[in-house]
Amino acid sequence: MLGTLDDIRLKIRRLTGRTRFEDISNEDLDEYIDTFCTFDFPENLRLFSNTTQFEFITEANVSTYDMNSKDPAKPAYNELTVDFNGAPEAAVNVYYNLGPPFIVSGAHGLYIQSLHEFRPIASLSRNEFKINGNDEKAYSFYLPHVPVLQNTFAFGAIDETGSTVKVTDVPYNREFGDLKIINNPNKTLGTINYLTGSVDVTFENNIPVQQSIDISYSAYKASRPTAMLFFQNQITLSPVPDKAYKIEINAFITPTKMLSSSEYPTLKQWWQYIAYGATKKIFEDSRDIESVSRIMPAFKEQENLVLNRHVVQQTNERTPTIYSHLTESKYSRRSNNVGFY
């Protein structure tokens, strides 16, 4: 049956006139095919066939999870990575356009993309207190309310030189964080234990007796999350999880690469669309604008054929309104009484 990677290669060779391996190698063809599938295809079309659920497991006392991993091969404690084409990849590069429903271990929660809407729901109280200076550099103390929410601890003090020292926390695992001077991540003054509230800090200069260390932070009570904020490629849960929970979120997934000659796309119907898309990119790289113009009608035709399957699938669902649940309840009651309605 048509539609394998070999068929796509052959179609591209015929469309571009590059029928010989000397004109373009299979390796170069595969690069164009994979580029179109990974980057162009999902942005051109949001298809029902590419919808899925993004899943991950929470960690106790960790509320924020970063989908944009700095090093997928060695992710930080709160970075979400997935296996993609046999290699680790940042979740944001594989799953895109997250949306409701948001499900926590089988229970539905509230999905939010606005900080303005999320903050009242999170409703975190701010704790503030002072510690008097004692003409020393080193200080150790316990915070009165625990556990401490990561990335909310901050304090300031005026040292003996008259300089204001501003410090904030930078977590490195679920329990501990470094205390760093704001806007100077290379300068660490101490550590904080988020669970016990233990703080150890050593200033570069003494804090005079007449000065104080002004401290503020947010504490929380951990439990099952009921709301989620997706903002700046980060997922923030509220309340903070008290244990491991399975999180499920609707998302689109990037089409996978075809790694062998006999392999098919996710749907065989896509093969001609992929061939035209890769051909278009070859002509663009060779600055053959005339050839790009010639294939565009056929490219758009294939795009419409692929999209038509999505449109037909979506016609099974009506546009939701504020009254949809009432109608569904009515049909549900009738079906329970008389079988099919």
Phi, psi and omega in degrees: 000141180293155173123000181283173177301322178298321178295321179295316179301314182297318178299317180296318180299319180291320181291323183270347185078008179262072188277344182260152178294335177291334180285316178201132183279162176298325179297317178292321176300316181297326178295318177294318180298313182293323178297316180295315183295320187278322188249319184275312185307305183294338178275329177289318186227130171260097190260146176302326182292341180259008176278144181202191174240130173273129185233143170204167182250131180286165175240139182303135176071015176241117185260336185246132181232125186266121179277346184257078184293137178286324178219093183303333179289334179223070184292148174290172187300331183247016179264136183260118178236157180224162174275124181224118183055037175084008180222151178291140181215148176300136185302327183293337179276350181249316179253130183221163183054058175297151180193172180294159005280152174253121187237132180244106180048045176092348181258137180285140177234183183265125178261128185225145176237009182241126176299324181300322180279329187282321187300318176296329179289318179295325174041058179273132177274151181256128178256133181224139174199173184234153171234129181286142175290157181221031179060032177230168179265324188264137179220139175227133181200168176246138177283140187287335182238124182224163357287162183264133178286128181301147178068019176240352183278131179205149173207161180221152179205155175255119183274183186293343177274355183090001180276143176270125179256121180245125187233143176222167182265145175231101184292145174237355166200185186293342186250324188238156175214156175271150174258115186238149175292134182301135180067016175218074187295346180276353182253109180252128182255346181174200183221161175225139172259111186293332185275322181263342182082012179285129181233131174232124182219140177233111179284161178286334178228161180296150172259115184299158181299323183284355179256164178228159174260112182269120188242140174215147179192171177245133173256169183206166172244116185286142176194190179293129178296143177237351181217152181224135173250127172250111186206132180055042179060025176238145175254122178242130184253146176219132353296169176296133182299140176264352179196190180284129175230145174274123180255132178232131181223137175296142181200163167266146181244140179294132178302140180281159178287156172263115191263344180232158185298330184265006183277148179256159169296175178306316171239133182299331181302336186283349195298321180288323177298317178296319180297315178294322180296316178293322177299317178302318181292325177297314179297322179297318180292329178272005179058035178264077185295327179297317179292325176301315180297323182292324183271349184301318178301317179291323178298314180293325177298314179295323178297319179293323178295319178294318181292330182300323178298320178294316182297315180298319179297318183289339180292348177289344181244135175275163178293125182292145176229177179291348181257000186302317184295332179291317179295318180298320179296321180297313179295324180295318180295318182292320181293329178291334184269321189234016181082243180271143180244000000 
